[in-house]
Amino acid sequence: MRTTIGALRAFSILLLACLALSSCGIFFVSPFPTTLSQTLAVRDFSAEIDDPSLDEFRPFVLESGATRLILLVGGQPYPDYKPWLFVMREDFSLAQPPFTLEHLELAIGTSVNGTRAMVDSEGYIVLGNVRFSIVGDTIAPEGPAGGLGGLYSWGFPTTTAGDNIVNLGSSGLTLDWRRYNSGWNDLGLSPSCHIRSSGRNLQLRDVFAAPNPMATTVILAFEEDKDPTTETSTTYFVRVPRAQFAGSPANNFLEHQVNYPSITKVDVDSANMGYTSDGIVAYEYSSQSWVMFPFDAPNVVQSLYVGNIEHERDNQRVSWSYSGGYSCVYDRRTRSLSKVAKWWK
């Protein structure tokens, strides 16, 4: 397995890029093709993920206390005997041998369902329906996460040792989720509330939750159906208290600016967004740049020009480090993972 790590100077960047283009093409599909100096590390997984059809891997950067781990997780269905979960340190070195689905299913005594990951209210990592304890910089499967059938969408804890809110989604103008206690016992509730009273449909595109207990709120990102006359799309970002999901936020919360502050952005790619301690990161079509803006000062924008990424977006999966500011980008064509530096001040 090849690993390229370190800050790259201009000459070495050009040399490595030329070598890559002539061999495996890693840097050709860099998430920042016009700014290779942002790439801190590249790890090639083509030997482990040896079947090109198994391309639905997704990275997750997870933080629990002082521990920060990078997970690369396969899709489903997936062959039981092939590597499905890679656990890495921040320098991209493997923290332990990869897990296969067969290994995990034997460890927890049931099938693995779901491919999303989160840190729960007690500091465990939950992936799908598997609960892992963190042991140093490794993880160990403890068993199934109680009554959780599977983690298929976003999730976050309300408070330390409190409830876990998972599988958030939207339909029309309604937001829904599932609620479990700290031990992952299903509370038998399927709560929902109206996002707003009228208007075009809203699709939940992301949920930004700082590592618990850093923040008492979450930011929900909704993309509005395109305006048929202008073909523009608007994304709404609204801040909601976490604890309210133990019951429900107010109906039509997007219309209550005082209790649920919100901001809007036009013409950003809602499929490529992230959240860091400095603010929200998104790709802006009009400027062909990544932009970073604080929620409380959305007009204070820092940007990085990268050109048109339309041909890249369907082939790459991105996860951002909340505390570190860097991103991890998995490219399904080369089966490589890139670590891209924080580029704002």
Stockholm file with secondary structure:
# STOCKHOLM 1.0

chainA/1-345         MRTTIGALRAFSILLLACLALSSCGIFFVSPFPTTLSQTLAVRDFSAEIDDPSLDEFRPFVLESGATRLILLVGGQPYPDYKPWLFVMREDFSLAQPPFTLEHLELAIGTSVNGTRAMVDSEGYIVLGNVRFSIVGDTIAPEGPAGGLGGLYSWGFPTTTAGDNIVNLGSSGLTLDWRRYNSGWNDLGLSPSCHIRSSGRNLQLRDVFAAPNPMATTVILAFEEDKDPTTETSTTYFVRVPRAQFAGSPANNFLEHQVNYPSITKVDVDSANMGYTSDGIVAYEYSSQSWVMFPFDAPNVVQSLYVGNIEHERDNQRVSWSYSGGYSCVYDRRTRSLSKVAKWWK
#=GR chainA/1-345 SS CCEEESCCCHHHHHHHHHHHHHTTCTGGGCSSTTCGGGEEEEEECTTTSCCTTCCCCEEEEEEETTEEEEEEECCSSCCTTSEEEEEECTTSCBSSCCEEHHHHHHHHTSCCCBCCEEECTTSCEEETTEEEEEETTEEEEEEECTTCCCBCSCEEESSTTSCEEEEEEEETTEEEEEEECTTCCBCSCCCEEESCSSSSCEEEEEEECCSTTSCSEEEEEEEECCCTTTCCCEEEEEEEEGGGGGSCCCTTGGGCTTTSCEEEEESEEEEEEEEETTEEEEEETTTTEEEEECTTCTTCCEEEECCCCTTTGGGEEEEECTTTCCEEEEETTTTEEEEECCCCC
#=GC SS_cons         CCEEESCCCHHHHHHHHHHHHHTTCTGGGCSSTTCGGGEEEEEECTTTSCCTTCCCCEEEEEEETTEEEEEEECCSSCCTTSEEEEEECTTSCBSSCCEEHHHHHHHHTSCCCBCCEEECTTSCEEETTEEEEEETTEEEEEEECTTCCCBCSCEEESSTTSCEEEEEEEETTEEEEEEECTTCCBCSCCCEEESCSSSSCEEEEEEECCSTTSCSEEEEEEEECCCTTTCCCEEEEEEEEGGGGGSCCCTTGGGCTTTSCEEEEESEEEEEEEEETTEEEEEETTTTEEEEECTTCTTCCEEEECCCCTTTGGGEEEEECTTTCCEEEEETTTTEEEEECCCCC
//
